[in-house]
């Protein structure tokens, strides 16, 4: 059984030193420091109540309304970062989920969580900010390389999500492309071209996500959003 283990929201704030040129110290603006909510939250078409997005060009919007991450990955990330324990929301996710994983969640899947109906819209594309969040320049690249990115939801029906809510799979799409497979194909487009072409046939996915797939197939991708140096 899959459940919501924790849910988090965060406000956009400014961190760092405006005068510094060092990546790990220079000023940056982010809402990636999420706080655990002990009360249920209303999931709107644009996201959870109380949550903000700092970079509205690359994050947020109806196709990236809610970011989910699998708790199964926490032990791996704690080991990678050299810490004993990671707090909920460590990957800047809104929903920390148990019982689901990138290898089982498929693009286009529809999930009911609480009274909200959500659709898996795309994998998270890790940017440099998660490296800043943990003061580890290799973290963003490791998320990209491992494929353990988490996934975004589009809200199909607004509703309330609370701690412990069961995640019910309402429908699974025929394409059967998992988040892990999508990430693997994006990382190695020449090897997994057929997977990327299959993704382009999934009607529920955002035009912007499909455009990024097309650019990847044409070897025209701009991956500068991950740059940490």
N, C-alpha and C positions, 0 to 999 in steps of 0.2 A: 504494500500500500504506500502511495506517495502522499506526503503531507508538507505543509508549510511549517518549517522548523523555526523560522524567524522572519520578521518583515521590518524593513528599514526605510527611512526617508532622510534626506539631507538638504540643507540650504547652501546656496552658492556663496563661497567666501574667498577672500584673498589671503594667500600664504606666501612665505618666503621674503627675500630681501630684494627690493626694487633696484638696488645698486649692483647686485652680484651678477656675474656672467657665468658662474658655475651652474651646471644643470641641476644639481641637487640642492642648490641654495637660492637660485634666482626666483623672482616673484612669479606666482602663478595663481590662476583663478579656477576654482573647482567646487563641485558639490559631491565629490567622491567620499568624503568622510560622512558616512551615514550613521544615524542613531537608531537604535532598536525601539520600535513602537510596541508597547505592551497592550495597546487597545486596538481594536479592529480599525481598518482604514478603508475609505471609499475609493474604489478604482474607477477613475473617469477615463474618457477616451484619450485624454492627454497625459494620464498617469495617476499615481496615488496622491491623495490629498496630503499636502505638506512637503512634497518632494519638489526639488528644483533641478534645473539643468543649467550649467554655466555656459557651455558652448552649444548654442542652439543650431549652429550650422551643421555640426557632425553628430549631435546627440539629440534625443527627445523627438517629439512629433508622434503622430498616431501609430506609426509602424515601429516605434521604439518607446512605447509608452511605459512599459514595465520591464525591468531587467532581472532575470532569474539566474541563479547559480546553484550547482549541485554541491551539497555538503560532503559528498563522497570525495571531492577534490581537496578538501581542507587539509587533510594530513599531508598530501603531496606538497601543497603550497607552503605549509608550515616548515616542512623539511627544506624546501628550496630556499626559503627566506631565512632559514637558520633561527627560527623562533619555536618556542615550546607550544604555544597556543595562539590561534587566530580568533579574534572576536567575530561575531556575526556581522555581516556586511563588509568583511575584509576585502572583497573583490569589488566593492562599491555597488553591490546588487541590492535591489529592493526586496526580492524574495530569496531566502535561503531555503532550499528544498531538499528533502530526503526522499529517496525512492525513485528519483528520476536522474538521468545522466545524459551527457552529450551523445553517448552511444545508443540511447534508447529514444530520445526525443527527436521527432521528425519535423522537418519544415512543413508548415501548413496544418499540423495537428491542432485540434481544438480541445482546450481543457476548461473544465468548470472548477473554479476555486471559490469557495463560499457561494455567494450569489452572483459572482462575476463570471462571464464567459470570455475566455482569452484565446487568441490564436498565435501559435508560434510563427513569428514573422521572419527572423533571420538570426544568425549567430552574432555575438558581440564582436566587433573589431577592436582589439585592444589598442589603445593609444598610449602615448608617453606619460599620461597623467597617473596611470596606475603604478608606474615606476617611481614617480615622484611621491606618490602616496606612501610607498614603502622604502624610499631612499635606496632603491636597488635598480641600477641602470639596465640589468639584463632581464628584469621581470616581464616587461611588455613582450619582448621577443620570445621568451619561454612560453608565455600564454599562447602566442601565435603558433609557435612550433609544435606545442603539445596538442593543440586543438581543443584544450579544455577552457573554452572561452565563456561558457554560459550562453544564454539565448535571450532574445527579446520577445515580448508579447505585444500584440495589438489587441486592444479591448473591443470585443464585439458587442458585449452587453455590460453596461456599467453595473457595479454591485459592490458589496462589502466583502473584504478579505480579512481573515483573522488568524491568529496563531493556532496551529494545530489543524487548520482546515484541510480536509482531504482533497487531493487533486484527482478529479475524475476525467479520464480520457473520453471525450464525447465522440470525436471522430478522428481517424487517422487517414492521411492522404495516401492515394495509390502510388505516388511517386516513390515513397519509402526512401527518402534521402535524410539520413540522420544529421544532426548538428556536427557530429564528429566527422562524418563523411564529407559534408559541405566544407568544413574547415580544411580537411586534408586535400580536397580538390582545389581549393583556392590557393593553398600553399604550393601545390605541384600541378599546375594547370595542364601541362603537356602530358603528364602521366594519367590524369583523371579527367580528360576533356569531356568524356561522355557524361560524367556526373554533373559537370557544370552545365552542359547542354540540357540535361534533365531538369535542373533547377530552373532554367529559363522557361520551362513549360508549366511550372506551377502557377496557376492564375492568381492566387491570393497574395503573392509576394509583391513587395513595393517596387515601383519602377526604378527607384534609386539603387536598390539592392541588385536588381537585374542588370542595370547599367554598369555596376561595378564588376559583375561577372563577365559581361561582354568585353570590358576593358582588359580584364585578366586574360581572357581567351586571345585577345589581340596583342598581349604583352605591352599594354599601355597603362598599367596600374601605377598609381602614385601612392607609395606606401610611406610617405614622409610623416604621416600622422603617428607612426610608431617610433620615429627617430628620437633617441635619447642623448645624443652627443652633438 
